[in-house]
Amino acid sequence: MTLLFAKFRLQKNTTTMVRKLVKGEKKIFGVCSGLANYFDIDPTIMRLLFVVAFLGFGAGLLIYVVMAVIMPDK
């Protein structure tokens, strides 16, 4: 029984993946691509969200610049 439990724990630990927020494929700074990879969505959708945030709230550009400075490269 203990051997079976140890095997299950080993399999469980090998399947867990650690996600890390890094810049992705660059159009300008790679912020949208990195966020899209982190959240597992299409980069175009993330870029559209930033455009809507910029046009609608005015905060999109500020958030983008801050993220470009603080996000590490690959």
C-alpha positions as CSV (number, residue, x, y, z in Angstrom):
1,M,0.0,0.0,0.0
2,T,2.8,2.5,0.8
3,L,4.6,1.7,-2.5
4,L,1.4,2.5,-4.4
5,F,0.9,5.8,-2.5
6,A,4.5,6.8,-3.2
7,K,4.1,6.0,-6.9
8,F,1.0,8.2,-7.0
9,R,2.8,11.1,-5.3
10,L,5.7,10.8,-7.7
11,Q,3.3,10.9,-10.7
12,K,1.4,13.8,-9.2
13,N,4.6,15.9,-8.7
14,T,5.9,15.3,-12.2
15,T,2.7,16.6,-13.9
16,T,2.6,19.9,-12.1
17,M,3.9,22.8,-14.1
18,V,5.1,26.1,-12.8
19,R,4.0,29.0,-14.8
20,K,6.3,32.0,-14.9
21,L,5.4,35.5,-16.3
22,V,8.0,36.5,-18.8
23,K,8.0,38.5,-22.0
24,G,7.0,36.5,-25.1
25,E,7.4,37.0,-28.9
26,K,7.9,40.7,-29.4
27,K,5.8,43.0,-31.5
28,I,6.9,46.0,-29.4
29,F,8.1,44.8,-26.0
30,G,6.5,41.4,-25.8
31,V,4.2,42.3,-22.9
32,C,0.9,41.2,-24.5
33,S,2.4,37.9,-25.8
34,G,3.9,37.1,-22.4
35,L,0.6,37.7,-20.6
36,A,-1.2,35.7,-23.2
37,N,1.1,32.8,-22.8
38,Y,0.8,33.0,-19.0
39,F,-3.0,33.0,-19.1
40,D,-3.1,30.5,-22.1
41,I,-5.1,32.7,-24.5
42,D,-4.4,34.1,-28.0
43,P,-2.0,37.0,-28.0
44,T,-4.3,38.9,-30.4
45,I,-7.0,38.9,-27.7
46,M,-4.6,40.3,-25.1
47,R,-3.5,43.0,-27.5
48,L,-7.2,43.9,-28.1
49,L,-7.8,44.1,-24.4
50,F,-4.9,46.6,-24.0
51,V,-6.2,48.7,-26.9
52,V,-9.7,48.8,-25.2
53,A,-8.1,49.7,-21.9
54,F,-6.1,52.5,-23.6
55,L,-9.0,53.9,-25.5
56,G,-11.7,53.3,-22.9
57,F,-9.9,54.0,-19.6
58,G,-6.6,55.7,-20.6
59,A,-4.7,53.3,-18.4
60,G,-3.7,50.7,-21.0
61,L,-0.6,52.6,-22.1
62,L,0.6,53.2,-18.5
63,I,0.0,49.6,-17.6
64,Y,1.8,48.4,-20.7
65,V,4.9,50.6,-20.0
66,V,5.0,49.5,-16.4
67,M,4.8,45.8,-17.4
68,A,7.5,46.3,-20.1
69,V,9.8,47.6,-17.4
70,I,9.1,45.0,-14.7
71,M,8.6,41.8,-16.7
72,P,11.8,39.8,-17.2
73,D,13.0,38.5,-20.5
74,K,13.0,34.8,-21.2
